[in-house]
Amino acid sequence: MNLVDKVLSRKPNPADFTQMMIRAFQKAGIPEVEQSGSDFSLKLEGGGTIFLSNIYSNYCHARRGARQSVVSEFVAAAVSIAKEPAIPTDFALVKQSLMPTIRDAANFGLMQLMNRKDGKSDAGLDALTKPLAEGLVVELAYDTERNITSINRNMLEPWGVSADEAFKTARENLWEKTNPNRLAGQGGVYRGEWADAYDSSRILLTELIYRLSVDGDPVAFVPNRDQFWVTGTDNQAGLGAILKGGAESHFKQGHPISPDLYRLVDGAWKVYVPEDATLRELSLSIKRGRAEIDYSQQQKVLNEVHEKEEIDVFVSSYKVYELNGTTYSACVWPIDVDSSLPRAEKIAFLLDEHGKDAFMVPWKAATSVVGDLLEEEAGLTPVRYRARVFPSAERIGKLRQLAG
């Protein structure tokens, strides 16, 4: 049995899947395929980079009989990018194909960090985005039959229009492609059924959302690109349904976006945490799971950046723990070490390298004592805080009293 047959018969590990994808690209006529050891990607002949996380997730969760099609369609779409004409420099020619896509802000933070690692400093190559809500950004994209291509800042200049006008055009195009009846509902819970890779983008169409019959203020969930859920703040069963259904797709399907619920208030989306204790814990568990993934990816690349730039900093991990039925996230702040701390629910203060003298303090309580020692690091998403100086003995004494 060859490698491809082995991979098709089971859920592969990332290394086996990478080799399978290399062979698939070579079979499709791209002989030069270089594997990246750090970010689960392939570099194709001509300089293009293909990230494998989304296709890997989709492959692993597809039916065995459909897996080969998942790979074939992905490779065909990737190969076709090089064969397609360049994006027009005339706005009149490009405007009908502009679309807005919703993306996870942490993903863009990771891309910027990878560019820093690779020595790419041209801001004009960054994707053209604008903030939507905490953790969410809107990206401008060029839509073709087989591909959705990000628009960077350099592409905007020859069009002779502002970013606002380009985004306005993209939103109008989304409206034209939106059949309101495809946002189907039952029991005050609505789910998008457009299946066109822009389901999550409909969170931009607040006029559509306000037409829905929900209990309380509208609450949306965009766990990944292809799912869009809406219910109301007063619909406890509905909130539970979208959290459970959305969590499944967020972690087990490709193109994840946000672990958060968003409440529509005066036409703007804001992160929403349910008041009900059970729902709140369910929501926070999804958020912790996503943060653990995001911080792990960030930590890996950040360590590579520091090594390249010869910066000696301890990049603390974000970890999720369970103790006596309580789940929480925590990071470690070691004594006398220049550190970079993720935003967790608790900080573990480590006073000796063997861990014999250590204690935990809730983040909010800890920052009331040592907040002035934490400096938010610029350009990092998710956020990190630089801790160059460890708390004094006096402050440690105060922190011990807050331990818990």
VOGU-3710 file (C-alpha; in Angstrom, 3 decimals, decimal comma):
1> mnlvdkvlsr> 0,000/0,000/0,000  1,505/3,370/-1,010  1,448/6,569/1,045  -1,651/8,016/-0,632  -3,635/4,812/-0,062  -2,578/4,761/3,585  -3,576/8,376/4,096  -6,920/7,913/2,373  -7,780/4,962/4,612  -7,450/6,870/7,912
11> kpnpadftqm> -7,100/10,287/9,428  -3,484/11,206/8,718  -1,067/13,034/10,927  0,103/16,425/9,579  3,410/15,013/8,316  1,747/12,288/6,227  -0,849/14,750/4,957  1,867/17,199/3,899  3,599/14,510/1,851  0,313/13,555/0,238
21> mirafqkagi> -0,340/17,179/-0,719  3,146/17,550/-2,180  2,486/14,558/-4,422  -0,927/15,924/-5,385  0,597/19,233/-6,492  3,363/17,460/-8,372  0,781/15,315/-10,143  -1,088/18,519/-11,060  1,991/19,826/-12,878  3,878/21,739/-10,191
31> peveqsgsdf> 7,177/19,850/-9,728  8,833/22,285/-7,329  7,051/22,092/-3,976  8,930/23,048/-0,816  7,758/22,013/2,621  7,835/24,547/5,455  8,862/23,078/8,764  7,277/25,678/11,016  3,847/26,793/9,804  2,207/23,772/8,082
41> slklegggti> 2,468/25,263/4,614  3,898/24,554/1,181  5,824/26,931/-1,043  5,040/26,347/-4,698  7,136/27,060/-7,739  6,832/30,763/-8,478  6,769/31,840/-4,827  3,175/31,099/-3,844  2,507/29,854/-0,306  -0,270/27,371/0,421
51> flsniysnyc> -1,369/26,979/4,053  -2,668/23,509/4,848  -4,558/23,933/8,136  -8,005/24,461/6,598  -7,739/21,746/3,953  -6,335/19,356/6,575  -9,314/19,952/8,861  -11,808/19,580/6,013  -10,090/16,406/4,847  -10,055/14,765/8,279
61> harrgarqsv> -13,759/15,413/8,837  -14,946/14,455/5,362  -16,415/11,045/4,623  -13,748/8,637/3,415  -15,379/8,433/0,030  -15,266/12,210/-0,333  -11,701/12,821/0,817  -10,067/12,474/-2,569  -12,487/15,062/-3,969  -11,614/17,458/-1,142
71> vsefvaaavs> -7,930/17,234/-2,093  -8,537/17,363/-5,861  -10,749/20,442/-5,656  -8,300/22,244/-3,380  -5,301/21,508/-5,610  -7,204/22,487/-8,761  -8,233/25,804/-7,192  -4,689/26,533/-5,988  -3,147/25,678/-9,347  -5,701/27,799/-11,192
81> iakepaiptd> -4,596/30,956/-9,381  -1,416/31,110/-11,463  -3,425/30,630/-14,677  -5,981/33,336/-13,973  -5,535/36,840/-15,378  -4,168/39,450/-13,012  -6,690/41,399/-10,960  -7,756/44,371/-13,137  -6,248/47,774/-12,359  -9,396/49,476/-13,668
91> falvkqslmp> -11,969/49,778/-10,874  -14,837/49,643/-13,380  -13,684/46,148/-14,356  -13,053/44,857/-10,859  -15,965/46,327/-8,891  -18,518/43,625/-9,752  -16,226/40,949/-8,333  -15,403/42,569/-4,998  -16,755/40,824/-1,905  -16,328/41,261/1,854
101> tirdaanfgl> -15,061/38,363/3,925  -15,023/38,043/7,712  -11,753/36,977/9,274  -10,343/36,256/12,702  -8,114/39,103/13,888  -5,703/36,621/15,493  -5,074/35,051/12,099  -3,957/38,382/10,682  -1,777/38,904/13,726  -0,093/35,583/13,005
111> mqlmnrkdgk> 0,432/36,482/9,336  2,078/39,768/10,275  4,343/37,967/12,730  5,323/35,464/10,025  6,113/38,339/7,666  8,352/39,782/10,359  10,094/36,423/10,703  10,609/36,244/6,924  11,883/39,812/6,735  8,916/41,130/4,771
121> sdagldaltk> 8,367/44,758/5,729  6,241/46,090/2,855  2,959/47,161/4,494  1,455/47,466/1,025  1,367/43,682/0,802  -0,854/43,402/3,889  -4,451/42,416/3,209  -6,849/45,363/3,057  -8,986/45,095/6,174  -11,043/47,150/8,578
131> plaeglvvel> -12,227/46,316/12,112  -15,772/45,010/12,604  -15,855/44,072/16,298  -13,483/42,770/18,942  -11,709/39,796/17,372  -13,254/40,300/13,918  -12,082/42,143/10,814  -13,581/42,601/7,353  -11,260/41,772/4,478  -11,686/42,933/0,890
141> aydternits> -11,567/40,061/-1,594  -11,714/39,485/-5,349  -14,095/36,650/-6,183  -13,726/34,407/-9,220  -15,307/31,111/-10,168  -12,696/29,043/-8,335  -10,860/31,375/-5,983  -11,266/34,121/-3,417  -8,176/36,338/-3,552  -7,282/38,863/-0,871
151> inrnmlepwg> -6,836/42,461/-1,973  -3,748/44,143/-0,575  -3,129/47,846/-0,114  -0,923/48,109/-3,202  -3,790/46,893/-5,407  -6,061/49,682/-4,188  -3,915/52,575/-5,432  -4,376/52,143/-9,227  -8,163/51,900/-8,787  -8,287/55,539/-7,743
161> vsadeafkta> -10,880/54,932/-5,020  -10,744/55,041/-1,241  -10,789/51,923/0,922  -14,221/52,968/2,219  -15,632/53,103/-1,306  -14,169/49,702/-2,156  -15,667/48,139/0,985  -19,015/49,826/0,280  -19,042/48,298/-3,202  -18,217/44,859/-1,797
171> renlwektnp> -21,054/45,084/0,716  -23,513/46,080/-2,018  -22,388/43,056/-4,031  -23,006/40,835/-1,018  -26,551/42,213/-0,688  -27,244/41,461/-4,335  -26,170/37,843/-3,817  -28,216/37,406/-0,630  -31,594/35,692/-0,703  -33,147/36,616/2,691
181> nrlagqggvy> -35,090/33,353/2,709  -31,820/31,445/3,004  -31,537/32,618/6,616  -33,885/29,929/7,856  -35,262/29,811/11,378  -37,151/27,700/13,872  -37,777/28,396/17,552  -36,160/31,808/17,304  -32,883/30,333/16,016  -31,723/31,178/12,499
191> rgewadayds> -28,977/29,610/10,430  -27,565/30,729/7,080  -28,058/28,295/4,218  -26,392/30,138/1,334  -23,434/27,708/1,112  -21,438/30,099/-1,067  -18,368/30,711/1,165  -19,917/34,003/2,327  -22,388/32,818/4,961  -20,402/34,435/7,774
201> srillteliy> -20,129/37,680/5,787  -23,872/38,210/6,240  -23,118/39,459/9,746  -22,454/42,736/7,892  -26,074/42,916/6,724  -27,551/44,305/9,929  -30,707/45,376/8,048  -31,361/41,690/7,408  -30,692/40,765/11,025  -33,131/43,348/12,388
211> rlsvdgdpva> -35,920/41,792/10,306  -35,673/38,516/12,214  -38,062/37,544/14,987  -35,827/36,965/17,999  -36,326/37,282/21,766  -34,330/40,282/22,950  -31,394/41,784/21,073  -29,987/39,785/18,146  -26,982/37,592/18,974  -24,805/36,202/16,176
221> fvpnrdqfwv> -22,226/33,428/16,046  -19,756/33,042/13,157  -17,734/29,968/14,211  -16,318/29,493/10,736  -16,561/30,879/7,209  -19,491/28,720/6,172  -21,738/29,125/9,216  -23,818/32,025/10,456  -26,187/31,646/13,415  -28,565/34,192/14,960
231> tgtdnqaglg> -30,824/34,073/18,014  -31,841/36,490/20,810  -30,392/37,455/24,186  -33,547/36,196/25,937  -33,661/32,840/24,157  -31,692/30,585/26,525  -32,419/27,431/24,526  -31,428/29,232/21,337  -28,148/30,443/22,794  -27,343/26,910/23,939
241> ailkggaesh> -28,166/25,524/20,495  -25,943/27,900/18,544  -23,062/27,507/21,009  -23,141/23,719/20,795  -23,650/23,583/17,045  -21,128/26,306/16,365  -18,444/24,869/18,642  -18,536/21,618/16,718  -17,869/23,385/13,428  -15,361/25,856/14,885
251> fkqghpispd> -12,927/23,187/15,994  -13,668/20,429/13,481  -14,078/22,256/10,170  -11,766/24,447/8,150  -11,738/28,255/8,018  -12,498/28,917/11,713  -13,353/32,515/12,562  -14,503/33,410/16,058  -15,285/31,598/19,326  -17,295/34,601/20,551
261> lyrlvdgawk> -20,971/35,487/20,497  -21,767/39,006/19,233  -24,708/41,149/20,304  -26,178/43,734/17,933  -26,602/47,034/19,773  -27,532/50,240/17,895  -26,299/48,789/14,628  -22,899/47,645/15,980  -21,680/44,204/17,040  -20,188/43,761/20,511
271> vyvpedatlr> -18,821/40,638/22,201  -21,556/39,071/24,297  -21,157/36,724/27,266  -24,451/35,107/28,402  -25,679/35,899/31,916  -26,807/32,325/32,569  -23,983/30,518/34,384  -24,185/27,322/32,317  -24,256/29,182/29,005  -21,510/31,523/30,151
281> elslsikrgr> -19,221/28,617/31,002  -19,997/26,943/27,662  -19,138/30,174/25,851  -15,939/30,648/27,848  -14,859/27,046/27,234  -15,012/27,642/23,476  -13,092/30,881/23,893  -10,405/29,185/26,011  -9,994/26,427/23,437  -9,526/28,936/20,628
291> aeidysqqqk> -7,139/31,094/22,670  -4,992/28,063/23,483  -4,613/27,340/19,766  -3,963/30,984/18,814  -1,410/31,568/21,560  0,378/28,301/20,790  0,772/29,278/17,131  1,850/32,786/18,086  4,343/31,472/20,651  6,007/29,215/18,089
301> vlnevhekee> 6,526/31,952/15,519  7,434/34,547/18,139  10,206/32,289/19,465  11,531/31,967/15,909  11,428/35,754/15,492  13,299/36,260/18,775  15,927/33,717/17,797  16,460/35,440/14,444  16,565/38,911/16,011  18,684/37,684/18,968
311> idvfvssykv> 16,149/38,755/21,582  16,257/36,873/24,887  12,638/36,728/26,110  10,660/33,941/27,772  7,414/33,571/25,792  4,949/32,204/28,324  2,364/29,625/27,261  -1,409/29,936/27,580  -2,697/26,743/29,166  -6,152/25,523/30,167
321> yelngttysa> -6,506/23,599/33,436  -9,297/21,874/35,325  -9,251/21,613/39,121  -12,065/20,411/41,342  -14,607/20,862/38,552  -13,442/24,407/37,724  -11,814/25,212/34,392  -9,529/28,197/33,900  -6,660/29,465/31,775  -3,284/30,462/33,175
331> cvwpidvdss> 0,192/31,645/32,238  3,508/31,586/34,121  5,527/34,640/35,196  8,946/33,355/36,379  11,216/35,291/38,718  14,049/37,387/37,248  13,250/36,504/33,617  12,262/39,003/30,926  8,872/37,554/29,956  6,028/37,888/27,473
341> lpraekiafl> 2,685/36,966/29,058  -0,541/36,014/27,262  -3,830/37,410/28,607  -5,100/34,501/30,724  -7,573/34,204/33,585  -4,820/33,590/36,137  -1,107/34,308/36,509  1,144/31,745/38,159  4,003/33,531/39,915  7,036/31,233/39,935
351> ldehgkdafm> 9,602/32,181/42,575  12,082/29,365/41,935  13,015/27,413/38,829  11,882/24,092/40,306  8,342/25,263/40,992  8,514/24,592/44,736  7,473/28,157/45,518  4,625/29,185/43,236  1,101/30,509/43,562  -1,708/31,690/41,286
361> vpwkaatsvv> -3,626/34,950/41,312  -6,634/35,886/39,137  -5,518/38,271/36,382  -7,670/41,204/37,438  -6,578/40,947/41,067  -2,924/40,579/40,072  -2,936/43,618/37,812  -4,348/45,716/40,640  -0,964/45,168/42,323  1,495/44,807/39,404
371> gdlleeeagl> -0,327/46,315/36,440  2,369/48,993/36,070  4,944/46,246/35,436  3,033/44,930/32,410  3,450/46,686/29,063  1,151/45,715/26,191  3,317/44,583/23,282  2,675/46,460/20,056  1,556/44,614/16,943  0,620/41,307/18,569
381> tpvryrarvf> -2,809/39,710/18,230  -3,827/37,996/20,475  -2,480/40,460/22,999  0,640/39,882/25,069  2,221/41,845/27,897  5,948/42,364/28,371  7,069/41,796/31,967  10,671/42,917/32,194  10,819/43,303/35,988  9,557/40,761/38,515
391> psaerigklr> 7,479/42,100/41,433  9,327/43,173/44,552  9,156/41,161/47,783  6,611/43,645/49,127  4,347/43,198/46,124  4,762/39,421/46,230  3,467/39,548/49,781  0,348/41,405/48,635  -0,130/38,986/45,750  0,054/35,949/48,031
401> qlag> -2,916/37,346/49,948  -4,889/37,379/46,673  -3,941/33,858/45,630  -6,762/31,641/44,528
//
